Amino acid sequence: MFAFAVYDVKKEKVFAARDPLGVKPLYYAFCNNNNFYLASEIKALISLPGIKKIHEFPPGNYFYKGKFHKYFHLPVTEKKITREDASKELSILIEDAVKKRVQTTFPIAVFLSGGVDSSLVMELATRFHPDVTALILGYKDSSDYKAAIGLCRKKKWKYKIVDPDIDYEKELPGVIYHLETYDPNIVRHSFANNVISKFAHNLGYKVVLTGEGSDEIFAGYNEFLEIDKSKINLGCKMLLDSMSKGNLMRIDKLAMRHAVETRCPFFDTQIVKYAMSLPGSFKVGKYKGKDFTKMILRRIASKCLPKYIAYREKVPFANGAGMKIGMNYTKSDGLLSELAEKLVSDAAFSKIQKDNPDYKIKTKEEALFLSKYLEFGYDKFVEGRERLVVKDVLYTI
């Protein structure tokens, strides 16, 4: 993961690049005199004179001599290979990816939900680093709390509990300010990232590993169960192409707000390429007569983790922690929807819709988030007007 720029003083040339998937944020703008500006945050460009439009620096590209050049293309092919051979090769790639990301003398933390992704990362991290602690976000009666604590005790891993009890109304402006998006699919889950990242910082952790990315490359969302297996990799690509403006920013920006570096082994380029070459039938299948997503990863994990963890059903991070943020903002469910109903009148809702047609606002929750977003001047971000590609679109493939 990287985003950088190099300026050649003698040639007066700029070379800038962003990592293949856009794990690290990067934005650019041209001002009236055609000067070129780069920043890792939208807010850094907003106040500069002459800048009217801000753009996302496209992932997998470099900028040189005034032009963007794409150096990384996400493959979508299905090679012929047996499940056994694929599992062996993928296991090696995942181990190598985790091993690379724990090469530090600092103590390491892992955001552990008790799901297969973060649990496998935790298992491997403890093999390659002597000081690893699980950070578990959740109320005592939440499914993540029970699964993660039970696993830590069984494995004798060190762990800390993070209290997810927060004031959503108080925290909302800060979350959107740092997140730099209004999309409810992202904002809802960002509260969880914010509180656990702050906890990690207060404990002194500089580096944290996460299980993010597995759902996108191994078809982890339940919607994948409803589409033809031949289209699964296409669905994975659709989600991956949109992540640089959505979930990846939720992970990075809310952690960097608290000076914590998150590392995501599943976004290792070699793993992504390999995963996108696997047949869709390897990703979705049955276990004990029940349909499951991420099957190849679950089979790998079951060799070192309890079956109840390896085959635990998908639960979104914040929901698994018991935060009650809702499961579908379009149905106006959850605490944030209730907050929006309280803060946004019918008249204000209609005005926001009328004044901002490009944003296609349909709920009061979206209107509340957008109002904060616009207050910070983020309307200059051109790509921000495009709605994110989320798992719900898989039904349309």
C-alpha positions, 0 to 999 in steps of 0.5 A: 500500500502506498501513495507518494509523489517525487519532484525532480527539481532539475527537470521540474517534473512530478512523478506520483503513484498510488497502490494497485487497489487504492488502500491509501488515499490520494487526491489531486486538483488543478488550480486556475494557473494550471498548477498541479496539487496532490494531497492525502485528504480532500480537506487539504485541497479545499482551502487552496485558492483557485481550486474548484474541482478535486478528483480521486487519484485513480488506484493502480496509476502513476502520473508523469509528464502531465498524464495518468498511466495505468500500471495495474489491471485487475485480472478476471479469469478462471484457471483450471486447477483442483481445489486441493492444489488451489488451497495449498497455493493460496495458503502459502500466499496468505502466510507470506502476506501476514508474515510481511506485514508483521515485520516490525519491532513494535508490538502488533494488534489485530482487530479480532471479530471472531469471524474467519478472516480476522481469526485467520490473520490473528492465528498467522500473526502469532506465528510470525511475531512474538507480541500480538494482542487481539482487540475485540469490539463488542458488548458482552451479549454480542456475537463477536464478543462471544466468538472472539473471546472464546477463541482467544481463551482457547488459543491462549492469545492476549486480548483487550475488550473495546467498549462500543458504547458511543454518542452517535450525535456527538461523534457524527461530525468528526467521523464525516470530517475525517472520513470525507464521505456521506455514503451511509453504507460507509458512515454507519460502519465507520463508528466502529472503526473509529472507536476501536482505532482510538482504543488501539492508539490509547494502548500505544499500538502503531500497527494493527492488522485487519481481516478486511478485503476477504469478502471482496476477493473471496465472495464473502457477502451473502448476495453472492449466494444468489448469483450464477457461479460463472459471474462471481469473479465479475461481482468481486471485481465490481466491489474491488473497483469501488473500494478506493472511495468507500470501505478502504477509506473507512479503514485507513482514514479512521485509523490514521485519525488516531495515528494508527497504521492498518495493514490488510494482508488480504489486499496483498497483490499476489493474493488478489490476483490469485483469488481473481483467477479461481473458479467461482465454484471454489468461493461459494459452496456447501458445508454440511448441507448449508450454503456458504461464501468464502468456501476456499478460505474457510477450508484453509482456516479450518485446518488451524481454527475451530470449525465454529469459527472457520464456518461462522456466518458473515456478520458485519463488523459493527453489527456483530459488535452489537452496535445496532446501526441497522442492516439496510439504510434504505429501510431506515433501520437502526440508531442512525436512522432514528437520529436522522429522524430526530434532527432532519425535519420533513421540510429540511429533507425536501430542501436538501433533495431539491438543492442537491439533485446530483447526490440522489438522496432518498432517506433522511439518514443520507440527508443528515450525512450529506448536510455535514459533508457539504458543511465541510466543503467536500462538494468540490470532490467530483467523484463524491457525487457518484454513488458507491458500488455496494454488495446490493448491486450483485443482484443485477449481474 
